[in-house]
Amino acid sequence: RTELTNQEIVTEELGGDVPSVELSAATGQGIEDLLEVIDLIAQLEDFQANPKPTASGVVVEAQLEKGRGAVATVIIQRGTLRQGDPFVAGAVSGRARALLDDQGERIESAGPSTPVQIMGWDDVPSAGDFFAVTGSDKDARDLAAQRQEEDRLEANVAPSARERLEGLLDQLRSEDATLNIIVKADAQGSLEAIRESIAKIEREGGKIQIIHTA
C-alpha cells in the first residue's frame, strides 16, 4: 500500500479514498469481501451501462493459440456483443466466431462489464486497444486497413536501419551510451511485465531504451 502512494494511489488505510481488499486468488480468501466492496461502490456511484447499443470495450489480453489462432479477452463496457458480430480493435478486424466466458464455457452474447474471450480475429490485437462492433465485415476491414496505413506512414517517418546503426555507434563512442532493446513475448501481459522490469534497471554511463515491443 505504501508503494502505491508512489503512483499517487492512496488507500483508505493510509487516509486516502481508494478502497483496498486483501485477497488470494489461490485460496479464495477475501473474494467475497472484494465483491461486496465493488457492489457497494457501484451503488454509491450509481454506475450504469446501456446494454442496447452495439458493443464496445477494451482489449485486456491477446495471444496466438495453437489450433485456435488469434484469441483476445475483451471487457465489454457498453452494449451487447453477440456471436457473429463483425468488429475492429486498433488496426485488426474480425468476426466473433466464438465467445467464451471466464470459465471457458461458450456463450451466445456478452453484455456490459462482462469479460469475454473472442475467437475470430484476423490478427492479434494489442492490449489496451479500443474494441467496437461495426455495421458489417466490410466496415471492419476498411477501418482496420485505414489504421494499418496510418501506422505504416508513421513508421516510414522513423530513421532507416542504417541511420539507426550509425547513430548507435556514435552514442557508444560517447560517455552516455544508449542500449536499445527489442522485446518480444508470448502474451501482452508478459510483455508489460518485462517492460516494467527493464525500466527499473539502472545503468551507469548511459541508459536502456526499448525501441520496439511485440
Secondary structure, 3 states (H helix, E strand, C coil): CCHHHHHCCCEHHHCCCECCCCCCCCCCCCHHHHHHHHHHHHHHHCCCCCCCCECEEEEEEEEEECCCEEEEEEEEEECEEECCCEEEECCEEEEEEEEECCCCCEECEECCCCEEEEEEECCCCCCCCEEEECCCHHHHHHHHHHHHHHHHHHHHCCCCHHHHHHHHHHHHHCCCEEEEEEECCCCHHHHHHHHHHHHCCCCCCEEEEEEEEC
